[in-house]
Amino acid sequence: MTKFRSSNAALSSKTYDRNEIEKSTDNIYEAISIIAKRTAQINLDMKSELHEKLDEFATHNDSLEEIFENKEQIEVSKFYERLPKPHALAIEEWFNDKIYHRNTEESAS
């Protein structure tokens, strides 16, 4: 949770300079592909972390009478809703050179 909280990623939609995005690969499609793969990784991390937190509040009874709104569970969910979206985190990492990538076609030659 702390790694997502400490991010300076945009909380809303933002326009980025295409030249800045493709600067390290010289190919916009390759850059977007790398960012998309990192976005999927971040999304998976956030989901698993959220499910871990929510499982702490889960009741394992099958009875419908036992289902009720848990205030702490709602607060955890709201916290994750307020975090930057995975694509914004991935783009921030891309601009800060925190995503490792290599072209496997060039290294095979």
N, CA and C of each residue as an Amber inpcrd file, in Angstrom:
protein
   327
   0.8270000  -1.1870000   0.0000000   0.0000000   0.0000000   0.0000000
   0.8710000   1.2490000   0.0000000   1.9800000   1.2160000   0.6560000
   2.8110000   2.4160000   0.7620000   3.4240000   2.8030000  -0.5690000
   3.7640000   1.8280000  -1.4220000   4.3810000   2.1900000  -2.6940000
   3.3900000   2.8960000  -3.6110000   2.1010000   2.5880000  -3.5060000
   1.1100000   3.2630000  -4.3260000   0.7760000   4.6370000  -3.7540000
   0.7760000   4.7400000  -2.4440000   0.4330000   5.9890000  -1.7710000
   1.4990000   7.0600000  -2.0130000   2.7630000   6.6650000  -2.0700000
   3.8530000   7.6340000  -2.1820000   4.0800000   8.1230000  -3.6060000
   3.2560000   7.7170000  -4.5240000   3.4100000   8.0920000  -5.9210000
   2.9330000   9.5230000  -6.1690000   3.5470000  10.1600000  -7.1630000
   3.1150000  11.4910000  -7.5920000   2.3380000  11.4200000  -8.8960000
   1.8130000  10.2630000  -9.2090000   1.0820000  10.0610000 -10.4640000
  -0.1980000  10.8910000 -10.4730000  -0.6250000  11.2290000 -11.6710000
  -1.8380000  12.0250000 -11.8440000  -3.0610000  11.2560000 -11.3690000
  -3.9720000  11.9530000 -10.6980000  -5.2020000  11.3360000 -10.2140000
  -6.3310000  11.4060000 -11.2360000  -6.1560000  12.2210000 -12.2650000
  -7.1710000  12.3330000 -13.3050000  -6.4820000  12.2360000 -14.6640000
  -7.2700000  12.2450000 -15.7030000  -6.7280000  12.1390000 -17.0600000
  -5.7820000  13.2960000 -17.3430000  -4.7580000  12.9930000 -18.0900000
  -3.7400000  13.9850000 -18.3800000  -3.2020000  13.7300000 -19.7790000
  -2.8470000  14.7810000 -20.4770000  -2.2580000  14.6610000 -21.8040000
  -0.7460000  14.6650000 -21.6570000  -0.0930000  13.7280000 -22.3530000
   1.3630000  13.6210000 -22.2940000   1.9560000  13.9270000 -23.6530000
   3.1760000  14.4070000 -23.6540000   3.8980000  14.7050000 -24.8760000
   4.3480000  13.3930000 -25.5120000   3.9170000  13.1580000 -26.7210000
   4.2480000  11.9170000 -27.4270000   5.7560000  11.7360000 -27.5410000
   6.4620000  12.8010000 -27.8080000   7.9180000  12.7160000 -27.9580000
   8.5930000  12.2740000 -26.6620000   8.0600000  12.6960000 -25.5390000
   8.6090000  12.2800000 -24.2460000   8.3550000  10.7940000 -23.9940000
   7.2020000  10.3160000 -24.4080000   6.8690000   8.9110000 -24.2030000
   7.7860000   8.0130000 -25.0230000   8.0220000   8.3720000 -26.2720000
   8.8060000   7.5000000 -27.1520000  10.3040000   7.7620000 -27.1040000
  10.7410000   8.6930000 -26.2720000  12.1440000   9.0910000 -26.2510000
  13.1070000   7.9270000 -26.0210000  12.8230000   7.0430000 -25.0830000
  13.7900000   5.9870000 -24.7600000  13.7310000   4.7900000 -25.7070000
  12.6690000   4.6830000 -26.5270000  12.5720000   3.5480000 -27.4500000
  12.5990000   3.9650000 -28.9110000  12.3760000   5.2400000 -29.1940000
  12.2480000   5.7650000 -30.5620000  11.0820000   5.1150000 -31.3210000
  10.1340000   4.5630000 -30.5810000   8.9820000   3.9370000 -31.2060000
   7.8060000   4.0590000 -30.2400000   6.7960000   4.8110000 -30.6350000
   5.6610000   5.0670000 -29.7510000   4.9080000   3.7850000 -29.4240000
   4.8010000   2.8810000 -30.3940000   4.0620000   1.6420000 -30.1730000
   4.7830000   0.7290000 -29.1830000   6.0850000   0.6720000 -29.2960000
   6.8730000  -0.1270000 -28.3520000   6.7770000   0.4590000 -26.9460000
   6.8640000   1.7760000 -26.8410000   6.7640000   2.4370000 -25.5350000
   5.4040000   2.1760000 -24.9010000   4.3450000   2.2980000 -25.6870000
   3.0020000   2.0700000 -25.1520000   2.8200000   0.6100000 -24.7620000
   3.3930000  -0.3050000 -25.5180000   3.3210000  -1.7210000 -25.1840000
   4.0040000  -2.0070000 -23.8490000   5.1580000  -1.4160000 -23.6400000
   5.8880000  -1.5950000 -22.3760000   5.0920000  -1.0160000 -21.2170000
   4.5520000   0.1860000 -21.4110000   3.7480000   0.8260000 -20.3630000
   2.5020000  -0.0110000 -20.0640000   1.8810000  -0.5660000 -21.1000000
   0.6800000  -1.3890000 -20.9060000   0.9970000  -2.6550000 -20.1080000
   2.1310000  -3.2710000 -20.3880000   2.5160000  -4.4670000 -19.6320000
   2.7730000  -4.1250000 -18.1710000   3.4120000  -2.9910000 -17.9250000
   3.6590000  -2.5630000 -16.5460000   2.3480000  -2.2100000 -15.8600000
   1.4110000  -1.6130000 -16.5920000   0.0980000  -1.2950000 -16.0450000
  -0.6060000  -2.5640000 -15.5640000  -0.5340000  -3.6230000 -16.3600000
  -1.1570000  -4.8930000 -15.9770000  -0.5200000  -5.4520000 -14.7010000
   0.8010000  -5.3230000 -14.5720000   1.4850000  -5.7930000 -13.3650000
   1.0470000  -4.9970000 -12.1380000   0.9970000  -3.6850000 -12.2810000
   0.5860000  -2.8220000 -11.1660000  -0.8550000  -3.1250000 -10.7780000
  -1.7220000  -3.2830000 -11.7810000  -3.1300000  -3.5890000 -11.5160000
  -3.2610000  -4.8890000 -10.7340000  -2.5130000  -5.9040000 -11.1120000
  -2.5440000  -7.1810000 -10.4100000  -2.0620000  -7.0250000  -8.9700000
  -0.9780000  -6.2530000  -8.7670000  -0.4730000  -6.0000000  -7.4140000
  -1.5090000  -5.2860000  -6.5510000  -2.1500000  -4.2680000  -7.1300000
  -3.1430000  -3.5020000  -6.3720000  -4.3470000  -4.3730000  -6.0120000
  -4.7980000  -5.1800000  -6.9600000  -5.9440000  -6.0510000  -6.6980000
  -5.6360000  -7.0670000  -5.6100000  -4.4660000  -7.6910000  -5.6920000
  -4.1390000  -8.7090000  -4.6880000  -3.9660000  -8.0680000  -3.3130000
  -3.3840000  -6.8730000  -3.2660000  -3.2310000  -6.1660000  -1.9980000
  -4.5920000  -5.7910000  -1.4180000  -5.4970000  -5.3140000  -2.2650000
  -6.8480000  -4.9630000  -1.8090000  -7.5770000  -6.1980000  -1.2910000
  -7.4840000  -7.3010000  -2.0130000  -8.1660000  -8.5240000  -1.5770000
  -7.6000000  -9.0360000  -0.2590000  -6.2880000  -8.8980000  -0.0600000
  -5.6860000  -9.2850000   1.2200000  -6.2730000  -8.4570000   2.3580000
  -6.3650000  -7.1480000   2.1400000  -6.9120000  -6.2580000   3.1730000
  -8.3810000  -6.5810000   3.4490000  -9.1520000  -6.8100000   2.3990000
 -10.5770000  -7.0830000   2.5810000 -10.8150000  -8.4520000   3.2070000
  -9.9180000  -9.4050000   2.9460000 -10.0570000 -10.7320000   3.5540000
  -9.9200000 -10.6830000   5.0740000  -9.2200000  -9.6750000   5.5810000
  -9.0970000  -9.5290000   7.0350000 -10.4610000  -9.2850000   7.6820000
 -11.3850000  -8.6880000   6.9300000 -12.7030000  -8.3550000   7.4610000
 -13.7550000  -9.3890000   7.0850000 -13.3990000 -10.3520000   6.2750000
 -14.3790000 -11.3110000   5.7520000 -14.8800000 -12.2300000   6.8560000
 -16.1670000 -12.4860000   6.7990000 -16.7630000 -13.4950000   7.6710000
 -17.0050000 -14.7190000   6.8100000 -16.6960000 -15.8610000   7.3400000
 -16.7910000 -17.0810000   6.5560000 -18.0440000 -17.8810000   6.9220000
 -19.1380000 -17.1760000   7.1200000 -20.4220000 -17.8120000   7.3880000
 -21.2680000 -17.7410000   6.1310000 -22.0550000 -18.7700000   5.9020000
 -22.9210000 -18.7920000   4.7300000 -24.2910000 -18.1930000   5.0060000
 -24.5150000 -17.7720000   6.2020000 -25.8190000 -17.2560000   6.6030000
 -26.0070000 -15.8270000   6.0890000 -27.1360000 -15.5580000   5.4730000
 -27.4220000 -14.2220000   4.9650000 -27.6120000 -13.2080000   6.0880000
 -27.9970000 -13.6660000   7.2640000 -28.1960000 -12.7570000   8.3830000
 -26.8740000 -12.1650000   8.8720000 -25.7760000 -12.8410000   8.5620000
 -24.4700000 -12.3910000   9.0370000 -23.8410000 -11.3200000   8.1540000
 -24.4580000 -11.0400000   7.0140000 -23.8980000 -10.0500000   6.0930000
 -24.3070000  -8.6570000   6.5570000 -23.3370000  -7.8050000   6.7530000
 -23.6070000  -6.4270000   7.1510000 -22.4830000  -5.5440000   6.6320000
 -22.7240000  -4.2470000   6.6210000 -21.7070000  -3.3160000   6.1510000
 -20.6560000  -3.1160000   7.2310000 -19.4470000  -3.3260000   6.8630000
 -18.3370000  -3.1630000   7.7810000 -17.6650000  -1.8270000   7.4700000
 -17.6660000  -0.9320000   8.4330000 -17.1390000   0.4150000   8.2260000
 -15.6680000   0.4020000   7.8160000 -14.8710000  -0.4480000   8.4510000
 -13.4440000  -0.5180000   8.1170000 -13.2380000  -1.0240000   6.6870000
 -14.0490000  -1.9750000   6.2950000 -13.9640000  -2.5290000   4.9470000
 -14.2940000  -1.4550000   3.9070000 -15.2830000  -0.6440000   4.2010000
 -15.6620000   0.4430000   3.3000000 -14.5420000   1.4730000   3.2090000
 -13.9000000   1.7840000   4.3270000 -12.7960000   2.7420000   4.3240000
 -11.6120000   2.2350000   3.5010000 -11.3000000   0.9480000   3.6040000
 -10.2110000   0.3650000   2.8140000 -10.5450000   0.4740000   1.3290000
 -11.7700000   0.1570000   0.9690000 -12.1880000   0.2400000  -0.4290000
 -12.1070000   1.6750000  -0.9460000 -12.5550000   2.6260000  -0.1430000
 -12.4970000   4.0350000  -0.5490000 -11.0540000   4.5040000  -0.7070000
 -10.1690000   4.0250000   0.1620000  -8.7510000   4.3840000   0.0550000
  -8.2010000   3.9510000  -1.2960000  -8.4940000   2.7220000  -1.6930000
  -7.9820000   2.2200000  -2.9670000  -8.6240000   2.9190000  -4.1570000
  -9.8550000   3.3650000  -4.0180000 -10.5070000   4.1140000  -5.0940000
  -9.8450000   5.4740000  -5.3020000  -9.2910000   6.0590000  -4.2410000
  -8.6680000   7.3780000  -4.3340000  -7.2270000   7.3260000  -4.8410000
  -6.6440000   6.1520000  -4.9230000  -5.2690000   6.0250000  -5.4060000
  -5.1950000   6.3300000  -6.9010000  -4.0160000   6.7280000  -7.3730000
  -3.8560000   6.8920000  -8.8300000  -4.1240000   5.5590000  -9.5250000
  -4.6480000   5.6360000 -10.7220000  -4.9540000   4.4310000 -11.4820000
  -3.6490000   3.7720000 -11.9440000  -3.6860000   2.4630000 -12.1850000
  -2.4710000   1.7400000 -12.5870000  -1.7670000   2.3260000 -13.8120000
  -2.5360000   2.8030000 -14.7960000  -1.8790000   3.3690000 -15.9770000
  -1.1200000   4.6550000 -15.6370000  -1.6420000   5.4430000 -14.7140000
  -0.9590000   6.6740000 -14.3130000   0.3310000   6.3500000 -13.5670000
   0.2870000   5.3020000 -12.7400000   1.4940000   4.8760000 -12.0240000
   2.5490000   4.3600000 -13.0010000   2.1120000   3.5950000 -14.0030000
   3.0480000   3.0590000 -14.9910000   3.6810000   4.1780000 -15.8190000
   2.8970000   5.1560000 -16.1980000   3.4450000   6.2770000 -16.9690000
   4.4430000   7.0680000 -16.1290000   4.1290000   7.2730000 -14.8620000
   5.0700000   7.9700000 -13.9860000   6.3860000   7.1910000 -13.8870000
   6.2990000   5.8750000 -13.7230000   7.5030000   5.0520000 -13.6820000
   8.2720000   5.1500000 -14.9910000   7.5770000   5.1860000 -16.1120000
   8.2140000   5.2830000 -17.4280000   8.9970000   6.5900000 -17.5380000
   8.3810000   7.6900000 -17.1440000   9.0520000   8.9860000 -17.2340000
  10.2270000   9.1010000 -16.2640000  10.1790000   8.3700000 -15.1690000
  11.2710000   8.3980000 -14.1890000  12.2840000   7.2740000 -14.4040000
  12.2290000   6.6160000 -15.5560000  13.1480000   5.5250000 -15.9200000
  13.1910000   4.4180000 -14.8710000  12.0390000   4.0500000 -14.3400000
  11.9640000   2.9890000 -13.3380000  11.4590000   1.6750000 -13.9280000
  11.2240000   1.6520000 -15.2300000  10.7840000   0.4280000 -15.8940000
  11.9490000  -0.0980000 -16.7170000  12.3820000  -1.3060000 -16.4000000
  13.4590000  -1.9260000 -17.1600000  12.8670000  -2.5430000 -18.4180000
  13.4800000  -2.2690000 -19.5450000  13.0610000  -2.8770000 -20.8060000
  14.2780000  -3.0410000 -21.6960000  14.1770000  -4.0220000 -22.5680000
  15.2470000  -4.2240000 -23.5420000  14.6310000  -4.7710000 -24.8060000
  15.3130000  -4.5570000 -25.9030000  14.8500000  -5.0690000 -27.1760000
  15.5410000  -6.4050000 -27.4150000  14.8020000  -7.4770000 -27.3560000
  15.3920000  -8.8170000 -27.4810000  15.8640000  -9.0950000 -28.9030000
  15.2970000  -8.4130000 -29.8940000  15.7600000  -8.6130000 -31.2740000
  17.1530000  -8.0570000 -31.4680000  17.4620000  -6.9380000 -30.8290000
  18.8010000  -6.3490000 -30.9620000  19.8560000  -7.1730000 -30.2430000
  19.5260000  -7.7580000 -29.0880000  20.5070000  -8.5140000 -28.3280000
  20.7690000  -9.8880000 -28.9370000  19.8670000 -10.3870000 -29.7830000
  20.0550000 -11.6910000 -30.4170000  21.0190000 -11.5940000 -31.5960000
  21.2070000 -10.4160000 -32.1340000  22.0840000 -10.2460000 -33.3010000
  23.5340000 -10.3540000 -32.9490000
